[in-house]
Amino acid sequence: MVRTQIQLREKQAKQLKKLASAQHKSMAEVIRQAIDYMITSKVGFDIEERKKRAVAAAGRFHSGASDISERHDEYLVGAYRH
């Protein structure tokens, strides 16, 4: 293992300590698990990868409405009401 040092906000440190205690793990182990999750999950995509995915998705779906660019806010509100 490689030793490293990080700085946490007071609230983060308190919550991390409680979480580690509840799981019967060290704070370091909880941090390692969080890092592993970020590395292996889609949350960990870098910004360039996100841009590529957004560009690839653009234009691939059809709503059937011809005025989306003018009324997008109205459509969005309607979508969240359902």
HELIX and SHEET records of a PDB file:
HELIX    1   1 GLU A   10  ALA A   22  1                                  13    
HELIX    2   2 MET A   27  THR A   40  1                                  14    
HELIX    3   3 LYS A   42  GLY A   44  5                                   3    
HELIX    4   4 ILE A   47  ALA A   57  1                                  11    
HELIX    5   5 ILE A   68  ARG A   81  1                                  14    
END                                                                             
